[in-house]
Amino acid sequence: MSAIENCDYLAIDGEFTGLDSGDGGHAAQFDTPAERYNKLRYGATDFLLIQFGMCTFTAVEREHKYIARPYNFYIFPRPFNKFAPDRRFLCQSSSIDFLIAQGFDFNKLFKEGISYLTPEQETKLKAELDRKHDEIKKLSSPDSNNCNGSSVQIVPVPEDQKSFLNNICERITNYLEGEDAQPLIIPPCNAFQRKLIYQTVIEKFPHVHLETKTGEKRERYMSVSKTKNADDRLKKEQEKQALEKMELDLEVGFSKVIRAITKSGKLVVGHNMFLDVVHIINQFHSSLPEELEGFKLLVKTVLPRLVDTKLMASTPPIQEHIKYSSLDELRQTLRGSPFTPAEVVTADGFNLYDDGGGSSHEAGYDAFVTGTCFATMLNFLGRARNSSNHFTLPCSSLVEPFINKLFLMRIADIPYLNLNGPDLEGSRDHVFHVTFPKEWKQSDLHSLFQPYGNVQISWLTDTTCYVALFKKEVAKIALKSLSQTSGPCHVVSYAFHHCNKNLRWSAATPMPSPTVSIVKRKLVTTTTDSDAPPHKVKRHSFPTECPPIPEEDEITDHVSSSLNEGSKSTSGDGKKTEVGKDKMFEESEVW
């Protein structure tokens, strides 16, 4: 915990049992921030974060370097008693196969994984433990059988259990008369029998101490030990209860790390970290809110200062020098001109990742790389503002434009989720929602829109998709032209579909040109190299197959970059951008 408290910033990364449940829908190019959040929320409910990487970075300003302390945690929700949560979760075969290929140690996960509890779960378990201790106290009191003196309920002994209890009492009598100082072990029995044993023994043998224990094979048994007197028995009971409280505190486990990060208020850096943040909130803090605004408030409570390095790499002036922004490719790019790699050395005892000795997609190593990339890009921004500045601290104002903005994967016109306020609203007047027969293929859609230039197709289901025109200026003409024919295909504007997708179709809906019925046009697509779309979008498999996703961040950025071409850059004079008619960041004049 001291590493968190004493660092200047820390980087995080996670590995999961799956990425895409499919129940909430697959990530699509024209998701809104709220839609993308809900898709990730479904996944976080189904899958587990099973490895958490954290690397703290402490600046040595006079030497222009950072000292790093990387950590790698295996996390598994092991129930420690019958009242603890017994988590059920899904595994996505492609994700598990991917982790195996990366050398993930599943034996270590299941045998040594650190448990965790949310604050609500911890509170409930503490209440249950207090109830148990109170019941024991009442059972141990002299008037426990007096209905006026105790509220505890004495369970009547069934006829078929009397012989069992008599045998136990006989064994305890022989044990007390003997000289053996070691505890007497009562063989494993069920919870009801243990309850009967406890209330019977406490009544008949006031100078013994009873304790329920768990064996190596998770079986529950009782231990009987001798005491000198009532005070000695009380002392042993208090020691046992203190130990139980300590065990509960230990079971809070990894959640203590997250709470320490929250308490510190330190800057937390991640790469394409939206998914990581969703899982952190869901597993270690509380259930995810259904509404995006509730999620934003919750994140700012748990992780008040976040920076996404993928967003940094996708924003001018750094973007101009970054071809692909997956973590490994970013690390390679930042090693060359015009960047100067930040000097990062590991502290004594933390040298596992020295000289590139880490393994990609081991969470601790990826956190180390993420934090190093952040330092390199921050130094680059510092030199862009002042050429003599070779070391920029994370408390610099240059970081502020990126605070609490999480990169949105595959959404070109809304590049980030803004935790601090309203999200950008990209213009999607050139986007259409198309419904068509199941037999249609991608070539049919290209033929349909061929008169209006190249298109970007984003599949939703076997019979629906979004189609975006590269020539935005012909969108109105396309809609008007297609509305003059009828046939098996229906086209509506993106705005109309988005506003009405959860409502029943109604002729009274006040929307212009709500539906366009058209005939499937048999046109030959003739495209030259000059007007061909820069990237082909593959059709997803629906409805039962989830596309294999080894790592969300590894999907190339071709689609996003192609749709960003020609968009107006934000200048430092306060003019609004084409994207969302608002600036992405308050950028420096030097940028």
C-alpha positions in Angstrom: 0.0 0.0 0.0 2.9 2.3 0.6 3.9 2.0 -3.1 0.5 3.5 -4.0 0.7 6.2 -1.4 4.2 7.3 -2.4 4.0 7.2 -6.2 3.4 10.0 -8.6 1.0 7.9 -10.8 0.2 4.2 -11.4 -0.7 2.2 -14.4 -3.1 -0.7 -14.5 -4.2 -3.6 -16.8 -6.5 -6.6 -16.6 -7.0 -10.0 -18.1 -10.4 -11.6 -18.3 -12.2 -14.9 -18.8 -14.0 -13.4 -21.8 -14.7 -10.1 -23.6 -17.9 -10.3 -25.6 -20.9 -12.1 -24.1 -23.1 -11.3 -27.1 -26.2 -11.0 -24.8 -26.0 -7.2 -24.8 -25.0 -7.1 -28.5 -21.5 -6.8 -30.1 -19.5 -3.6 -30.1 -20.5 -1.7 -33.3 -19.0 1.2 -35.2 -22.0 3.4 -34.6 -22.7 2.7 -31.0 -23.6 5.7 -28.8 -21.5 5.9 -25.5 -24.6 4.7 -23.6 -25.0 1.7 -25.9 -21.3 0.8 -25.6 -21.4 1.0 -21.9 -24.4 -1.3 -21.7 -22.7 -3.9 -23.9 -19.6 -3.8 -21.7 -21.9 -4.0 -18.6 -23.4 -7.2 -19.8 -19.9 -8.7 -20.3 -18.7 -7.6 -16.9 -21.7 -9.4 -15.3 -20.9 -12.6 -17.2 -17.0 -12.6 -17.1 -14.3 -12.2 -14.5 -11.2 -10.1 -14.2 -8.8 -12.8 -13.2 -5.4 -11.1 -13.4 -4.8 -7.5 -12.4 -1.5 -5.7 -13.2 -0.4 -2.6 -11.4 2.8 -0.6 -11.7 3.6 2.4 -9.6 5.8 5.2 -11.0 7.8 7.5 -8.7 9.5 10.5 -10.3 13.1 11.3 -9.5 12.9 14.9 -11.0 16.6 15.8 -10.6 17.6 12.7 -12.6 14.8 13.0 -15.1 13.7 9.4 -14.5 11.0 7.2 -12.9 11.3 4.3 -10.5 8.8 1.6 -11.3 7.3 -1.1 -9.0 5.3 -3.6 -11.1 2.8 -6.0 -9.4 0.9 -9.0 -10.9 -2.2 -10.3 -9.0 -4.1 -13.5 -9.7 -7.7 -12.9 -8.6 -10.2 -15.6 -7.9 -13.5 -15.3 -5.8 -13.1 -18.3 -3.5 -15.9 -18.5 -1.0 -14.4 -18.9 2.5 -17.6 -19.9 4.3 -21.2 -20.8 3.5 -22.3 -17.2 3.7 -19.7 -15.8 1.3 -20.6 -15.1 -2.3 -20.3 -18.2 -4.5 -19.7 -16.5 -7.9 -20.8 -18.1 -11.1 -19.1 -16.8 -14.3 -18.6 -17.6 -18.0 -15.5 -18.4 -20.0 -15.2 -17.4 -23.6 -13.2 -20.2 -25.4 -11.3 -17.8 -27.6 -10.2 -15.7 -24.6 -9.1 -18.8 -22.6 -7.2 -20.1 -25.6 -5.5 -16.8 -26.1 -4.4 -16.7 -22.4 -3.1 -20.2 -22.7 -1.1 -19.2 -25.7 0.4 -16.4 -23.7 1.5 -18.7 -20.9 -1.2 -17.8 -18.4 -1.0 -20.0 -15.2 -4.5 -21.2 -14.6 -3.3 -23.6 -11.8 -1.9 -20.5 -9.9 -5.2 -18.7 -10.5 -7.4 -21.4 -9.0 -5.0 -22.5 -6.2 -3.5 -19.2 -5.1 -5.8 -16.5 -6.5 -6.6 -13.7 -4.2 -10.2 -13.4 -3.1 -12.2 -10.1 -2.8 -15.4 -8.7 -1.4 -17.3 -5.5 -2.3 -18.1 -3.2 0.6 -21.7 -4.4 0.6 -20.7 -8.0 0.8 -18.2 -7.3 3.6 -20.9 -5.5 5.6 -23.4 -8.4 5.2 -20.7 -11.0 6.3 -19.8 -8.9 9.3 -23.4 -8.7 10.3 -23.8 -12.5 9.9 -20.6 -13.0 12.0 -21.9 -10.7 14.7 -25.2 -12.5 14.7 -23.4 -15.8 15.2 -21.2 -14.5 18.0 -24.3 -13.1 19.7 -26.0 -16.4 19.5 -23.0 -18.2 21.0 -23.0 -15.7 23.8 -26.6 -16.3 24.6 -26.2 -20.1 24.4 -23.3 -19.8 26.8 -25.2 -17.7 29.4 -26.6 -19.5 32.5 -30.2 -18.7 31.6 -30.0 -19.7 27.9 -32.8 -22.2 28.5 -35.0 -19.6 30.2 -37.4 -18.2 27.7 -37.5 -15.0 29.6 -33.8 -14.6 29.8 -32.6 -15.3 26.3 -34.0 -14.8 22.8 -32.0 -17.6 21.3 -34.0 -20.5 20.1 -33.1 -24.0 21.4 -33.7 -26.6 18.7 -35.6 -29.7 19.9 -33.6 -32.9 19.5 -35.3 -35.3 17.1 -35.7 -38.9 18.2 -33.3 -40.2 15.4 -30.6 -37.9 16.7 -30.7 -38.7 20.4 -28.5 -41.8 20.1 -25.9 -39.7 18.1 -25.8 -37.0 20.7 -25.5 -39.5 23.6 -22.5 -41.1 21.9 -20.9 -37.6 21.5 -21.5 -36.8 25.2 -20.1 -40.1 26.3 -16.9 -39.5 24.2 -16.6 -36.0 25.8 -17.0 -37.4 29.3 -14.3 -40.0 28.7 -12.1 -37.2 27.2 -12.5 -35.0 30.3 -11.8 -37.9 32.7 -8.6 -38.7 30.8 -5.2 -37.1 30.8 -5.0 -36.3 27.1 -4.4 -32.5 26.7 -4.9 -32.5 22.9 -8.3 -31.5 21.6 -10.9 -34.2 21.0 -11.9 -34.3 17.3 -15.5 -35.1 16.5 -15.8 -36.6 13.0 -17.4 -34.5 10.2 -21.2 -34.1 10.4 -23.8 -31.9 8.9 -24.7 -28.3 10.0 -27.8 -29.4 11.8 -25.9 -32.0 13.9 -23.2 -29.5 14.7 -26.0 -27.1 16.0 -27.4 -29.9 18.2 -23.9 -30.8 19.5 -23.2 -27.2 20.4 -26.3 -26.5 22.4 -26.1 -29.9 24.1 -22.4 -29.7 25.0 -22.6 -26.1 26.2 -25.4 -27.1 28.6 -23.9 -30.3 29.9 -20.1 -29.5 29.9 -19.6 -25.9 31.1 -15.8 -26.2 31.1 -15.1 -27.2 27.5 -14.6 -25.1 24.5 -16.1 -26.0 21.1 -14.9 -24.9 17.8 -15.9 -25.7 14.2 -13.0 -26.2 11.8 -12.5 -26.9 8.1 -10.3 -29.8 6.9 -8.1 -30.1 3.9 -10.9 -31.5 1.8 -13.2 -28.7 2.9 -15.1 -31.0 5.3 -16.5 -29.3 8.5 -15.7 -31.0 11.9 -15.8 -30.0 15.5 -12.9 -29.7 18.0 -13.5 -30.0 21.8 -10.8 -28.7 24.2 -10.5 -28.6 28.0 -10.7 -25.3 29.9 -9.8 -24.6 33.5 -13.0 -22.7 34.3 -15.7 -20.4 32.8 -13.3 -17.5 32.5 -10.8 -19.7 30.6 -13.5 -20.9 28.3 -14.6 -17.3 27.7 -11.1 -16.3 26.9 -10.8 -19.1 24.3 -14.1 -18.1 22.7 -13.0 -14.5 22.5 -9.7 -15.6 20.8 -11.7 -17.7 18.3 -14.0 -14.8 17.5 -11.1 -12.4 17.0 -9.6 -14.9 14.6 -12.8 -15.2 12.7 -13.0 -11.4 12.3 -9.4 -11.4 11.2 -10.2 -14.1 8.6 -13.1 -12.0 7.3 -10.8 -9.0 7.0 -8.3 -11.1 5.0 -11.1 -12.2 2.7 -11.7 -8.6 1.6 -8.5 -9.4 -0.2 -7.7 -7.6 -3.4 -10.5 -5.0 -2.8 -8.1 -3.4 -0.3 -5.8 -2.5 -3.2 -8.6 -0.8 -5.1 -9.7 1.0 -1.9 -6.1 2.2 -1.4 -6.0 3.6 -4.9 -9.3 5.4 -4.2 -8.0 6.8 -1.0 -4.8 8.0 -2.5 -6.5 10.0 -5.3 -3.5 9.2 -7.5 -3.6 9.4 -11.3 -4.4 6.0 -12.8 -3.3 5.3 -16.3 -4.5 2.5 -18.6 -4.5 1.6 -22.3 -7.9 1.3 -23.9 -9.1 1.0 -20.3 -12.9 1.3 -20.5 -13.4 -2.5 -20.1 -10.9 -2.5 -17.2 -12.7 0.2 -15.4 -16.1 -1.5 -15.9 -14.8 -4.7 -14.4 -13.0 -3.0 -11.5 -16.2 -1.3 -10.4 -18.4 -4.4 -10.8 -16.0 -6.8 -9.0 -14.5 -4.7 -6.2 -17.0 -2.0 -5.5 -20.6 -2.5 -6.4 -23.0 -3.6 -9.1 -23.0 -1.5 -12.2 -25.8 1.0 -12.7 -28.1 0.6 -15.7 -27.7 4.2 -16.7 -24.5 5.6 -18.1 -24.7 8.8 -16.0 -24.8 6.7 -12.8 -21.7 4.8 -14.0 -19.8 8.0 -14.6 -20.6 9.2 -11.0 -19.5 5.9 -9.6 -16.2 5.8 -11.5 -15.3 9.3 -10.3 -15.9 8.1 -6.7 -13.7 5.0 -7.0 -11.1 6.1 -9.6 -11.3 9.9 -9.6 -8.4 10.6 -12.0 -8.0 8.5 -15.1 -5.9 8.8 -18.2 -6.2 6.5 -21.3 -2.9 6.2 -23.2 -4.8 5.0 -26.3 -6.7 8.3 -26.4 -3.4 10.2 -26.0 -1.9 8.3 -28.9 -5.0 9.0 -31.0 -5.0 12.8 -30.4 -2.8 15.4 -32.2 0.0 16.1 -32.1 1.0 12.5 -31.0 -1.5 11.0 -33.5 0.5 12.3 -36.4 3.4 10.0 -35.6 1.3 6.9 -34.6 0.2 4.5 -37.3 -1.3 1.8 -35.0 -2.1 2.3 -31.3 -2.3 -1.2 -29.9 -0.1 -1.3 -26.8 2.7 -3.4 -28.3 2.8 -1.4 -31.5 2.7 1.9 -29.5 5.6 0.7 -27.4 7.7 0.0 -30.5 6.7 3.4 -32.1 7.6 5.4 -29.1 11.1 4.0 -29.1 11.9 5.9 -32.3 12.0 9.4 -33.7 10.5 11.9 -32.9 10.0 10.4 -29.5 12.6 9.9 -26.8 11.8 7.0 -24.5 11.3 7.9 -20.9 13.9 6.6 -18.5 12.3 4.1 -16.3 14.2 1.9 -13.9 12.7 -0.8 -11.6 13.2 -0.7 -7.9 15.3 -3.3 -6.1 13.4 -6.5 -6.0 11.1 -5.5 -8.9 13.5 -6.4 -11.8 11.4 -9.1 -13.5 10.6 -6.8 -16.5 14.1 -5.3 -16.9 15.4 -5.4 -20.5 12.1 -6.4 -21.9 11.9 -9.5 -19.8 8.2 -9.4 -19.5 5.5 -11.3 -21.3 3.0 -9.5 -23.4 -0.6 -9.9 -22.0 0.7 -10.6 -18.5 -1.2 -7.9 -16.7 1.8 -6.7 -14.6 4.0 -6.3 -17.7 1.3 -4.6 -19.7 0.8 -2.1 -16.8 4.5 -1.5 -16.8 4.6 -0.8 -20.5 1.4 1.4 -20.3 3.0 3.6 -17.6 6.2 3.9 -19.6 4.4 4.9 -22.8 2.5 7.5 -20.8 5.7 9.0 -19.5 7.2 9.1 -23.0 4.2 10.7 -24.6 4.0 13.2 -21.7 7.6 14.2 -22.2 6.9 14.6 -26.0 4.1 17.0 -25.2 6.3 18.9 -22.8 8.9 19.4 -25.5 6.3 20.5 -28.0 5.4 23.3 -25.7 9.0 24.1 -24.6 11.8 22.6 -26.6 14.2 22.8 -23.6 11.8 20.8 -21.4 13.0 17.2 -21.4 11.1 15.9 -18.3 7.4 16.6 -17.7 5.8 15.5 -14.5 2.3 13.9 -14.4 1.0 16.8 -12.4 1.5 19.1 -15.5 -1.4 21.0 -17.0 -0.6 19.1 -20.2 -2.3 16.0 -18.7 -5.6 17.8 -17.9 -7.2 17.6 -21.4 -7.0 13.8 -21.1 -8.3 13.4 -17.5 -11.4 11.1 -17.2 -11.8 10.5 -20.9 -11.9 6.8 -21.9 -11.1 5.8 -25.4 -14.1 4.3 -27.3 -12.9 1.5 -29.5 -14.1 1.5 -33.2 -16.2 4.6 -32.8 -14.6 7.2 -35.1 -16.9 10.2 -34.6 -17.1 9.9 -30.8 -13.5 9.1 -29.8 -14.0 9.0 -26.0 -16.4 8.6 -23.1 -16.4 11.8 -21.1 -16.7 11.0 -17.4 -16.7 14.7 -16.5 -19.7 15.7 -18.4 -21.8 15.3 -21.6 -20.4 13.2 -24.4 -19.7 14.4 -27.9 -22.5 13.8 -30.5 -21.1 13.1 -33.9 -23.1 14.0 -37.0 -24.5 10.8 -38.5 -26.7 12.2 -41.2 -24.8 10.1 -43.7 -25.6 6.8 -41.9 -28.6 4.6 -42.7 -30.1 1.7 -40.9 -30.9 -1.1 -43.4 -33.2 -4.1 -43.0 -33.0 -6.7 -45.8 -33.6 -10.4 -46.5 -31.4 -13.0 -44.8 -30.1 -14.2 -48.1 -28.4 -10.8 -48.9 -24.6 -10.6 -48.8 -22.3 -7.6 -48.5 -22.1 -7.4 -52.3 -25.9 -6.8 -52.4 -25.5 -3.8 -50.1 -22.7 -2.4 -52.1 -24.8 -2.7 -55.2 -27.7 -1.0 -53.5 -25.6 2.1 -52.6 -23.3 2.0 -55.6 -24.7 5.2 -57.2 -23.7 7.1 -54.1 -20.1 6.1 -53.8 -18.2 3.9 -51.4 -19.8 2.9 -48.2 -18.8 1.5 -44.8 -21.0 -1.4 -43.7 -21.4 -2.2 -40.0 -23.3 -5.5 -39.5 -25.8 -5.7 -36.6 -27.6 -9.0 -37.3 -28.1 -11.3 -40.3 -30.8 -9.0 -41.6 -29.8 -5.5 -40.3 -26.8 -3.2 -40.6 -25.7 0.3 -40.6 -24.4 1.8 -43.9 -22.3 4.9 -43.9 -21.6 7.0 -47.0 -18.1 8.2 -47.5 -19.5 11.1 -49.5 -21.5 12.7 -46.8 -22.8 15.4 -49.0 -24.9 13.0 -51.1 -26.8 11.6 -48.1 -30.0 13.6 -48.7 -30.0 12.8 -52.4 -29.5 9.1 -51.6 -32.4 9.0 -49.2 -34.7 10.8 -51.5 -33.8 8.6 -54.5 -34.1 5.3 -52.7 -37.5 6.3 -51.3 -39.1 6.3 -54.8 -39.1 2.5 -55.1 -40.4 -0.4 -53.2 -39.2 -3.9 -52.5 -37.9 -6.3 -49.8 -35.4 -3.8 -48.3 -36.2 -1.0 -45.8 -33.9 2.0 -45.2 -34.2 4.6 -42.5 -32.0 7.4 -41.3 -29.7 6.7 -38.4 -31.5 9.4 -36.4 -34.9 7.9 -37.0 -33.8 4.3 -36.1 -32.0 5.4 -33.0 -34.9 7.4 -31.7 -37.5 4.7 -32.4 -35.6 1.3 -32.0 -37.2 0.7 -28.6 -40.7 1.9 -29.7 -43.3 0.3 -31.8 -43.5 1.6 -35.4 -46.3 4.1 -35.7 -47.6 6.0 -38.6 -48.2 9.0 -36.3 -44.5 9.3 -35.4 -43.5 12.9 -36.4 -40.4 12.1 -38.3 -39.6 13.1 -41.9 -39.1 10.3 -44.4 -39.4 7.5 -41.8 -39.1 4.5 -44.1 -37.8 4.0 -47.5 -38.9 0.8 -49.4 -36.7 0.0 -52.3 -36.1 -2.7 -54.9 -32.9 -4.6 -54.7 -30.9 -3.2 -57.6 -28.8 -5.6 -59.7 -25.9 -3.3 -60.4 -22.3 -4.3 -61.2 -20.0 -2.6 -58.7 -17.0 -1.1 -60.5 -14.5 0.4 -58.2 -11.1 1.7 -58.9 -8.1 1.9 -56.6 -8.8 5.6 -56.1 -12.3 5.3 -54.8 -12.2 1.9 -53.1 -12.9 2.0 -49.4 -9.7 1.8 -47.5 -10.8 -1.1 -45.4 -13.2 -4.0 -45.8 -15.4 -4.8 -42.9 -16.1 -8.5 -42.4 -19.5 -9.7 -41.5 -20.0 -11.0 -38.0 -21.4 -14.5 -37.3 -24.9 -14.3 -35.8 -26.9 -15.1 -33.8 -25.2 -17.9 -31.8 -21.5 -17.4 -32.5 -19.4 -14.8 -30.7 -16.5 -13.6 -32.8 -13.2 -14.7 -31.3 -11.6 -11.6 -29.6 -8.1 -12.3 -28.3 -7.7 -8.8 -27.1 -9.9 -5.8 -27.9 -6.9 -3.5 -28.1 -5.2 -5.6 -30.8 -7.9 -4.9 -33.4 -6.2 -2.7 -36.0 -7.3 0.9 -36.2 -7.8 0.9 -40.0 -11.5 1.6 -39.8 -11.2 4.4 -37.3 -8.4 6.0 -39.2 -10.1 5.8 -42.5 -13.3 7.5 -41.2 -11.2 10.2 -39.5 -9.6 11.2 -42.8 -10.7 14.6 -43.9 -12.1 15.6 -40.5 -11.3 19.0 -39.4 -8.7 19.4 -36.7 -9.4 21.4 -33.6 -7.4 24.6 -33.5 -6.3 26.5 -30.5 -8.5 29.5 -31.2 -11.6 27.9 -29.8 -13.3 27.1 -33.1 -15.6 24.1 -33.0 -14.7 20.9 -34.7 -16.7 18.9 -37.1 -16.9 16.0 -34.6 -19.8 16.7 -32.3 -19.6 20.4 -33.2 -17.3 20.8 -30.2 -13.6 20.6 -29.4 -12.2 17.3 -28.1 -9.7 19.1 -25.9 -8.5 22.5 -24.8 -5.3 22.2 -26.7 -2.1 24.3 -26.3 -1.3 26.9 -29.0 2.0 25.0 -29.6 0.1 21.8 -30.5 
